Amino acid sequence: MKKIKIKKGDKVMVISGENKGTSGSVLKVLYNENKAIVEGVNMVKRHTKPSAESPKGGIIEKQLPVAISNLSLLTKSGDKTKVGYRFEDGKKVRYSKKSNEIL
């Protein structure tokens, strides 16, 4: 299993697939599946039967996960970057390999 360098709350951009070029913040990371749910990305419509949660049922829009390999982390200035790790003051921190700033 590969180490996932994207965390909840990070700003990411989709770099391949149907939603290429869209960006949003990570709502949840699914570590076992190597996927993440990104705000406003990969929205689908699901037809649901009436249940206790939704008494009427109908068509519901929901977000499906996106593969981590299709995501790229964004810096504060909005550039795509790779993530590196280093120790500062005895703590392990993530940093942008492009701008060398701490994430």
NUFISE-536515 format. One record per residue: residue number from 0; x, y, z of N, C-alpha, C in turn. Coordinates in nm, 2 decimals. Example, Ala and Ser with C-alpha at 12.3 -4.5 7.8 and 13.67 -1.06 7.14 Angstrom:
NUFISE-536515
R  num    n_c1    n_c2    n_c3   ca_c1   ca_c2   ca_c3    c_c1    c_c2    c_c3
R    0    1.32   -0.57    0.78    1.23   -0.45    0.78    1.32   -0.33    0.78
R    1    1.28   -0.22    0.71    1.37   -0.11    0.71    1.29    0.00    0.79
END
This chain:
NUFISE-536515
R  num    n_c1    n_c2    n_c3   ca_c1   ca_c2   ca_c3    c_c1    c_c2    c_c3
R    0    0.08   -0.12    0.00    0.00    0.00    0.00    0.09    0.12    0.00
R    1    0.06    0.22   -0.09    0.14    0.34   -0.10    0.09    0.44    0.00
R    2    0.19    0.52    0.05    0.16    0.63    0.14    0.08    0.74    0.08
R    3   -0.03    0.78    0.14   -0.11    0.89    0.09   -0.06    1.02    0.15
R    4   -0.03    1.11    0.06    0.03    1.24    0.11   -0.08    1.35    0.11
R    5   -0.20    1.32    0.08   -0.31    1.42    0.08   -0.39    1.39    0.21
R    6   -0.42    1.50    0.27   -0.50    1.50    0.40   -0.63    1.57    0.39
R    7   -0.72    1.55    0.48   -0.85    1.62    0.49   -0.83    1.77    0.50
R    8   -0.90    1.84    0.42   -0.89    1.99    0.43   -0.79    2.05    0.32
R    9   -0.71    1.96    0.26   -0.62    2.01    0.16   -0.69    2.06    0.03
R   10   -0.64    2.16   -0.04   -0.69    2.21   -0.16   -0.62    2.12   -0.27
R   11   -0.70    2.06   -0.36   -0.64    1.97   -0.46   -0.71    2.00   -0.60
R   12   -0.64    1.96   -0.70   -0.69    1.98   -0.84   -0.69    1.84   -0.90
R   13   -0.80    1.81   -0.98   -0.81    1.69   -1.06   -0.72    1.70   -1.18
R   14   -0.63    1.61   -1.20   -0.54    1.62   -1.31   -0.57    1.52   -1.43
R   15   -0.66    1.43   -1.41   -0.70    1.34   -1.52   -0.84    1.29   -1.49
R   16   -0.91    1.25   -1.60   -1.04    1.19   -1.59   -1.15    1.29   -1.63
R   17   -1.27    1.26   -1.60   -1.39    1.33   -1.65   -1.39    1.47   -1.59
R   18   -1.34    1.49   -1.47   -1.35    1.62   -1.40   -1.21    1.69   -1.40
R   19   -1.13    1.67   -1.50   -1.00    1.73   -1.51   -1.00    1.88   -1.51
R   20   -0.92    1.94   -1.43   -0.91    2.08   -1.42   -0.99    2.14   -1.31
R   21   -1.08    2.07   -1.25   -1.16    2.12   -1.14   -1.08    2.11   -1.01
R   22   -1.11    2.20   -0.91   -1.04    2.19   -0.79   -1.14    2.21   -0.67
R   23   -1.10    2.17   -0.55   -1.18    2.17   -0.44   -1.10    2.12   -0.32
R   24   -1.17    2.13   -0.20   -1.10    2.08   -0.08   -1.14    1.94   -0.05
R   25   -1.05    1.86    0.01   -1.07    1.72    0.04   -1.16    1.71    0.16
R   26   -1.28    1.64    0.15   -1.37    1.63    0.26   -1.34    1.50    0.34
R   27   -1.29    1.40    0.27   -1.26    1.27    0.34   -1.16    1.19    0.26
R   28   -1.07    1.12    0.32   -0.97    1.04    0.26   -1.01    0.89    0.29
R   29   -1.02    0.81    0.19   -1.05    0.67    0.21   -0.92    0.59    0.19
R   30   -0.85    0.57    0.30   -0.71    0.51    0.30   -0.71    0.37    0.24
R   31   -0.81    0.29    0.28   -0.80    0.15    0.23   -0.83    0.14    0.08
R   32   -0.90    0.23    0.02   -0.93    0.23   -0.12   -0.84    0.32   -0.20
R   33   -0.75    0.39   -0.14   -0.66    0.49   -0.21   -0.75    0.59   -0.29
R   34   -0.85    0.64   -0.23   -0.94    0.74   -0.29   -0.97    0.85   -0.19
R   35   -1.02    0.96   -0.25   -1.06    1.08   -0.16   -1.19    1.14   -0.22
R   36   -1.27    1.19   -0.13   -1.39    1.26   -0.17   -1.36    1.41   -0.17
R   37   -1.37    1.48   -0.29   -1.34    1.62   -0.30   -1.47    1.70   -0.32
R   38   -1.47    1.81   -0.26   -1.59    1.90   -0.26   -1.62    1.94   -0.41
R   39   -1.74    1.92   -0.46   -1.78    1.96   -0.59   -1.73    1.88   -0.71
R   40   -1.66    1.77   -0.68   -1.60    1.69   -0.79   -1.67    1.55   -0.79
R   41   -1.69    1.50   -0.91   -1.75    1.37   -0.93   -1.89    1.35   -0.87
R   42   -1.97    1.45   -0.90   -2.11    1.45   -0.85   -2.19    1.36   -0.95
R   43   -2.28    1.28   -0.88   -2.36    1.19   -0.96   -2.50    1.19   -0.90
R   44   -2.60    1.15   -0.98   -2.74    1.15   -0.94   -2.78    1.00   -0.92
R   45   -2.84    0.98   -0.80   -2.88    0.84   -0.77   -3.03    0.85   -0.74
R   46   -3.10    0.75   -0.80   -3.24    0.73   -0.78   -3.26    0.65   -0.65
R   47   -3.34    0.70   -0.56   -3.35    0.62   -0.43   -3.50    0.60   -0.40
R   48   -3.52    0.48   -0.33   -3.65    0.45   -0.29   -3.69    0.52   -0.16
R   49   -3.81    0.54   -0.13   -3.85    0.60    0.00   -3.79    0.52    0.12
R   50   -3.74    0.59    0.22   -3.68    0.52    0.34   -3.71    0.61    0.46
R   51   -3.66    0.57    0.57   -3.68    0.65    0.69   -3.60    0.78    0.68
R   52   -3.49    0.78    0.62   -3.41    0.90    0.60   -3.47    1.00    0.50
R   53   -3.52    0.95    0.39   -3.58    1.03    0.29   -3.72    0.97    0.26
R   54   -3.82    1.02    0.32   -3.96    0.96    0.31   -4.01    0.96    0.17
R   55   -3.98    1.06    0.09   -4.03    1.07   -0.05   -3.94    0.99   -0.15
R   56   -3.81    0.98   -0.12   -3.72    0.91   -0.21   -3.69    1.01   -0.32
R   57   -3.67    0.97   -0.44   -3.64    1.06   -0.56   -3.50    1.06   -0.60
R   58   -3.46    1.16   -0.67   -3.33    1.17   -0.72   -3.24    1.26   -0.63
R   59   -3.13    1.20   -0.58   -3.04    1.26   -0.49   -2.90    1.28   -0.56
R   60   -2.84    1.40   -0.54   -2.70    1.42   -0.59   -2.61    1.38   -0.48
R   61   -2.50    1.30   -0.51   -2.40    1.27   -0.41   -2.27    1.27   -0.47
R   62   -2.17    1.27   -0.39   -2.03    1.28   -0.44   -1.97    1.14   -0.43
R   63   -1.90    1.09   -0.53   -1.83    0.97   -0.53   -1.68    1.00   -0.52
R   64   -1.60    0.90   -0.46   -1.46    0.92   -0.44   -1.38    0.93   -0.57
R   65   -1.27    1.00   -0.57   -1.18    1.01   -0.68   -1.05    0.94   -0.64
R   66   -0.98    0.87   -0.74   -0.86    0.81   -0.71   -0.75    0.91   -0.67
R   67   -0.67    0.88   -0.57   -0.56    0.97   -0.52   -0.47    1.00   -0.64
R   68   -0.44    0.90   -0.73   -0.35    0.92   -0.84   -0.40    1.03   -0.93
R   69   -0.52    1.06   -0.93   -0.58    1.16   -1.02   -0.58    1.30   -0.96
R   70   -0.53    1.31   -0.84   -0.53    1.44   -0.77   -0.39    1.50   -0.75
R   71   -0.38    1.63   -0.75   -0.26    1.70   -0.73   -0.28    1.81   -0.63
R   72   -0.19    1.82   -0.53   -0.20    1.91   -0.42   -0.17    2.05   -0.48
R   73   -0.25    2.15   -0.42   -0.23    2.29   -0.47   -0.16    2.37   -0.35
R   74   -0.07    2.46   -0.39    0.00    2.55   -0.29   -0.10    2.66   -0.26
R   75   -0.06    2.75   -0.16   -0.15    2.86   -0.13   -0.16    2.96   -0.25
R   76   -0.07    2.96   -0.34   -0.08    3.05   -0.45   -0.15    2.99   -0.57
R   77   -0.19    2.86   -0.55   -0.27    2.79   -0.65   -0.19    2.71   -0.76
R   78   -0.06    2.68   -0.73    0.02    2.60   -0.82    0.01    2.45   -0.78
R   79    0.02    2.37   -0.88    0.02    2.22   -0.85    0.16    2.19   -0.80
R   80    0.17    2.10   -0.70    0.30    2.07   -0.65    0.30    1.92   -0.60
R   81    0.42    1.87   -0.58    0.44    1.74   -0.51    0.47    1.77   -0.37
R   82    0.45    1.67   -0.28    0.47    1.68   -0.14    0.59    1.61   -0.09
R   83    0.67    1.68   -0.01    0.79    1.62    0.05    0.77    1.63    0.20
R   84    0.86    1.55    0.27    0.86    1.55    0.42    1.00    1.59    0.47
R   85    1.00    1.67    0.58    1.13    1.70    0.64    1.10    1.73    0.79
R   86    1.21    1.73    0.86    1.20    1.76    1.01    1.24    1.90    1.04
R   87    1.15    1.97    1.11    1.18    2.11    1.15    1.15    2.12    1.30
R   88    1.25    2.16    1.38    1.23    2.17    1.53    1.19    2.03    1.59
R   89    1.23    1.92    1.53    1.20    1.79    1.59    1.06    1.74    1.54
R   90    0.99    1.81    1.46    0.86    1.77    1.41    0.87    1.74    1.26
R   91    0.80    1.64    1.22    0.79    1.60    1.08    0.68    1.69    1.01
R   92    0.72    1.76    0.91    0.62    1.85    0.84    0.62    1.82    0.69
R   93    0.50    1.85    0.63    0.49    1.84    0.49    0.53    1.97    0.42
R   94    0.59    1.96    0.31    0.63    2.09    0.24    0.61    2.07    0.09
R   95    0.59    2.19    0.02    0.58    2.19   -0.12    0.71    2.18   -0.19
R   96    0.73    2.08   -0.28    0.86    2.07   -0.34    0.88    2.18   -0.45
R   97    0.77    2.25   -0.49    0.79    2.35   -0.59    0.83    2.48   -0.52
R   98    0.76    2.52   -0.42    0.78    2.66   -0.36    0.85    2.65   -0.22
R   99    0.88    2.52   -0.18    0.95    2.50   -0.05    0.88    2.55    0.07
R  100    0.75    2.58    0.06    0.68    2.63    0.18    0.61    2.52    0.25
R  101    0.59    2.53    0.38    0.52    2.43    0.46    0.37    2.43    0.44
R  102    0.32    2.31    0.42    0.18    2.29    0.40    0.10    2.27    0.52
END
